[in-house]
Amino acid sequence: MTDTALDSFDAVIMGGGLAGLTLAIQLRQRFGDLKVLVLERRTHPVPHAAHKVGESSVEIGAHYFDTVLGLKAHMDEAQLRKFGFRFFFSEGRSDIDNVTEIGASRYLAVPSYQIDRGIFENFLAEEAARCGVRFIDSALVRRIDLASNSENPGAPHRIEWTRGEEKHVTQARWLIDACGRAGMLKRKLGLAEPNAHDVNAVWFRIGERIAVDDWSDNAEWRERCNPQARWLSTNHFVGAGYWAWLIPLASGSHSVGIVADPKLHPLDTIDTFEKSMAWFATYQPRLYEALDGKRHLLQDFAFLKHFSHGCKQVFSGDRWAMTGEAGLFLDPFYSPGSDFIAIGNTYITDLIAQDRAGRPLEARAQVYDQLYHSFYVSTLALYQDQYPLFGDPEVLPVKVIWDYAYYWGVLAQIFFQRRLTDLTALGALKDELQHCQQLNLAVQRLMREWSASSDKSNPAVMLDQAAMPWFAELNRSLKDTLDDAAFKTRIQDSTVMLRQLAGEILARARASDPNVEAGALQALLEEKPEVPAAVAGPGAMLFAAPQVDTHA
């Protein structure tokens, strides 16, 4: 092996996947003179379709890609616009048109995308190079020596890496781990932190489109959506303890997966393609029928056990950070992965900006770490211990509405209005943000209690989110540009909205079961937080209790 000359960079990013490449682009767009090196283990270009799982994006991640990074032309031309989330209560059923469906009948205002990770990451590597990033593939990091900014201010980190037979030594003022589950910094520093969300996932790609819209010749069912393009949704086929996904890819393939609570669906019942197909035959027979004739088009198969994990710290005043799965990961339900990449990269970019301006880092890094973990805890509550109710056609539709309202009303507003790093604005809203977080935890607990006694009736109806004016407007409101006063009012209004929605959910649950345990939520609703006394309310915020559809 031969040594090369010592290199020095302002930022070295270990990992050239989605998290690392978007961070590199963001840094170069913010600082045109910043020397950025990306070390990627895989050889480029990477394959299309069967590259990485995690193809569905939601509003924060989508806005990060198309607007913050300015990649809208690529998203519109090379990826697929997503037709929202869609849920079918189709366990054991082949008659997809005769079960309860949750979804929007039309596109809502703010776009999201189905992303072919191979196409996207190849494009991002090229875009990073165009931005002036030094991108090196087939690179393996062998050793990391971290400097302590407190003990030796300004001292660089040292990274040893190889490419083929060549050995390299590089110095970095900032070192960012974006290498995914390998978690090099997390392992080195002993920062791994398990959580109590125990679920497993399997997935594979089929080299052909799966046309959900053709699963029924019922004209009324087809015409409920305009366009008639349910196949463009992230389709969830739900049952007690699990959900299965269908996600279309721009390359023409379809991604298929199962995510399951092992207490109800053990991993060893689904951990091969043949086992998964047998499982589909039992639990989702219509999906099995669609896949059975395409077995020869199988492109890959993989699984992950207990994939959800935390991390004790992701940002440091010693000029290191983690982004993406190298830090923490929640759950693919609601597709938050790219959201947390967007949030983490934004915090890292600002920390580097503070450093370049000569400002102290430690206190700000700690605050950003606390905020990031607060978002993590709030989002984890949407999933933890919730899988048993996924097959409940009475409770899950209400949960979905709440979860969207919480996401669009609070976290998405903060990101879209570029207030993530505005500590003054967030500090002024501390009470409202904490109250919303407490409401969310109490509502999630209520959902579990309610589902334990619900009727779980499954009428043939489509619960159309686009037909809820307040819901569609909440989505559209993400496009607003707000000054400081208007942003404060927006979060205060969201707090009132969530209190009203929580009250309606409590009333619905008690109408179903007068004895449902809801003490924590009731106590919160009886509080009087410092928010406006009244906001023009949207009226009844929930779907009407479903009745059996006449076409069934």
Salt bridges, closest charged atoms under 4 A:
ASP7 OD2 - ARG134 NH1 3.77
ASP33 OD1 - ARG356 NH2 2.74
GLU55 OE2 - ARG205 NH1 2.64
ASP76 OD2 - LYS72 NZ 3.29
ASP95 OD1 - ARG93 NE 2.80
GLU101 OE2 - ARG86 NH1 2.97
GLU101 OE2 - ARG230 NE 2.91
GLU121 OE1 - HIS51 NE2 3.08
GLU121 OE1 - LYS52 NZ 3.17
GLU121 OE2 - ARG117 NH2 2.88
GLU127 OE1 - ARG130 NH2 2.59
ASP137 OD1 - ARG163 NH2 2.52
ASP145 OD2 - ARG143 NE 3.09
ASP145 OD2 - ARG158 NH1 3.66
GLU160 OE2 - ARG158 NH1 2.55
GLU166 OE1 - HIS168 NE2 3.34
ASP198 OD1 - HIS306 ND1 3.08
GLU208 OE2 - LYS294 NZ 2.42
ASP214 OD1 - ARG222 NH2 3.73
GLU220 OE2 - ARG224 NH2 3.88
ASP261 OD1 - LYS263 NZ 3.25
ASP271 OD1 - LYS275 NZ 2.93
GLU274 OE1 - ARG295 NH1 2.90
GLU289 OE1 - ARG286 NH1 3.60
ASP292 OD1 - ARG295 NE 2.72
ASP300 OD2 - ARG205 NH2 2.74
GLU325 OE1 - ARG181 NE 2.65
ASP331 OD2 - HIS197 NE2 2.66
ASP350 OD2 - ARG364 NH1 3.64
ASP355 OD2 - ARG173 NE 2.69
ASP369 OD2 - HIS373 ND1 3.32
ASP392 OD2 - LYS456 NZ 3.71
ASP403 OD2 - LYS399 NZ 2.87
ASP422 OD2 - ARG419 NE 3.71
GLU473 OE2 - ARG476 NH2 2.90
ASP480 OD1 - ARG476 NH1 2.99
ASP480 OD2 - ARG490 NH2 2.72
ASP484 OD1 - ARG419 NH2 2.94
GLU527 OE1 - HIS435 ND1 3.69
ASP549 OD2 - ARG224 NH2 2.40
ASP549 OD2 - HIS551 ND1 2.71
